[in-house]
Amino acid sequence: MLRKIQFIGLALSLIIFGLTCFLPHHYHLEFVYSMIVLMTIWAPGNRTTFDTSVLLSGLILLGYFIGMSRGTEGQEDIISFLLPLLFIWAFTFAIIKYKESQEKLLKSTQHLDAMFKHATEGIIISNQKGEIVMANPRSEEQFGYQDEGLVGKLIERLIPDRFTPKHSSYRKGYYNELHNRSMGKGLNLFAKRKDSSEFPVEISLSSFKIKDQLFVISFIIDITERKKQEDIINQVNEELEERVEMRTRELAEANYTLAEVNSSLHDEMEVRAKVEDALRDSQRLYSTIARNFPNGIICVVDKSMRTVFIDGKELQELDLKRDDLTGMPVSAVPFWKGETQVTEQLQKVFNWESITLDFEHNDRNYSLISVPLPDVKGFVKEALIVVQNTTELKNAETEILLSLEKEKSLNEMKSKFVSIASHEFRTPLSTILSSVSLLEKYYKPEDAEKRAKHIDRVKASVKNLTEILNDFLSLEKLEAGNIEAHPSLFNLVHFAEEISEELQTVAKPGQTIIHNHEGHGHDVFLHKQLLRNIRFNLLNNAIKYSQENKNIDFFTNIGTEVILRVTDHGMGIPPEDQEHLFERFFRAANVTAIQGTGLGLNIVRRYVQLLNGKIEFNSEINKGTTFTIKIPLNPNHLL
């Protein structure tokens, strides 16, 4: 298109220049040059317009000097020289400004369209009648209308039935007092899906006018998960309040008991006896607790760093006896022997510090906590040590970290999927849009070739979109585990020839799919659809990554196993990329200019695994690639 405009402009410029040289000067053909500048409005970019103006200005200057050489002089010649130049550059300035404004408008429209389609919250635009005129994909997903869409439906269809009668009056009231606001502030709002189920939402409203017609934009957020979290928090708060009340009552009762004890101190001997009895009970309780302490050890050491008391169920697990450990120096206790930090840290406890540290023994993890034990005078003469076996906790922590890593990997894969999907869909959709727009201009019979060209572009883009969608759907089914092998009996040779004929129709010019078969039988007992997907993907790749006029060899063999081999003579796979070839979303460095998702070979390998087979390949740059698939076959199913 650009070359045609340039050729026509150049031809007209030379014709006008020739006429100005031979026709009388009073015709002022120089003004026609401005029309040639105007023709550049259809050429993309500002450079063509500017270069054309410079060329035409040069022709006007050359014509002026030729006229002077012929004896034409005077003020009229200068004016006839300057006015065309002024017209040319005025047109040039206007056209460049027009192109810049159109480019900004196109970018702005694309940005707004991307924001609308990829918004994470639902967006619905309705008119004064309550009819939905636009709805983004997120809103259709929220309300379950992905199959038929929301456009053309009344907004009341999305309102729970119990609120529908009053909603029309609410809507009219909003039109009478337009302002941006949150809908139903302070209230619990609900929306209705296509299947009549309800879910909680937050809705923000705003309005705008186009040619005196009023529209309302509704921003809808599904707050189902938030409501669940709020319910959990409210329940926890209620439980905490109950516990606080219970502890307050217990504390009040304890204070009352203490007051009674203090009031009974009139008899010191009686109080001493009670204290001694309580102390003995406490010691018995202390021994009972320590002896039955689960998964741990309780120990008391004195200032000389020797054990005064030690007991706990963990001693049985370590095959240690309480009596053997009592009175032993702390540094010699077997389960932390060699841990110098234990002895060093315990010195701090006698200075009114609490310590916490971790150590290992016999492939087990332990956590140690020590606090001072002051006597009645406030002196720290002993330290309490509590050792807890934390092996299971450590293992659980390790499993959680592994789960987090898997979740992180999954999120990265999703982000990569969204990025590839948005890029791969945008290119063919843009091609379809531009071709359809241009088809409107080619309505004359002589434009049949141009129409056919753009129709072919649309078909090719639709084919690319179909391949991408098939890859994404196959991957989703494989991830969900919804694909199982269901074998059936069929003729492998006829099956292979059908696929070859089908893909021959989409092959590049000069490409021929050549099928050869070896083996005694033709019938096999396999999963036909999985085999079809495998063959289709490999042959389609061979077509895509091979040049025109290159044959594609398709070989099948039936023996103790089924062998499928596809060989192309295309660009090949770089050696450094071959080890990553079956990874999801991976594409070799030399095919980035060819459309694709990087999912096809990953899906093929997983299909082959479902059939208990294996896939191999070899490739050389600029010589071609061969993929070989071997699937084991039950001899009883050979016919």
Buried (B, 14 or more C-beta within 10 A) or exposed (E): EEEEBBEEBEEBBEEBBEEBEEEEBEEBBBBBBBEBBBBBBEBEEBEBBBEBBEBBBEBBEEBBEEBEEEEBEEEEBEEBBEBBBEBBBEBBEBBBEEBEEEEEEEEEEEEEEEEBEEBEBBBBBBBEEBEBBBBBBBBBEBBBBEEEEBBEBBBBBBBBEEBBEEBBEEBEEBEEEBEEEEBEEEEEBBBBEBEEEEBBBBBBBEBEEEEEEEBBBBBBBBBEEEEEEEEEEEEEEEEEEEEEEEEEEEEEEEEEEEEEEEEEEEEEEEBEEEEEEEEEEEEEEBEEEBEEBEBBBBBBBBEEBBBBBBBBBBBEBBEBEBEEBBEBEBBEBBBBEEBEEBBEBBEBBBEEEEBEBEBEBEEBBBBBBBBBBEEEEEEBEBBBBBBBBBBEEBEEEEEEEEEEEEEEEEEEEEEEBEEBBEEBBEEBBEBBEBBEEBBEEBEEEEBEEBBEBBEEBBEBBBEBBEBBEBBBEBBEEBEEEEBEEEBEEBBBBEBBBEBBEEBBEBBEEEBEBEBEBEBEBBBBBBBBEBBBBBBBBBBBBBBBBBEEEBBBBBBBBBEEEBBBBBBBBBBBBEEEBBEEBBEBBBBBEBBEEEBBBBBBBBBBBBBBEBBEBBBEBEBEEEEBBBBBBBBEBEEEEBE
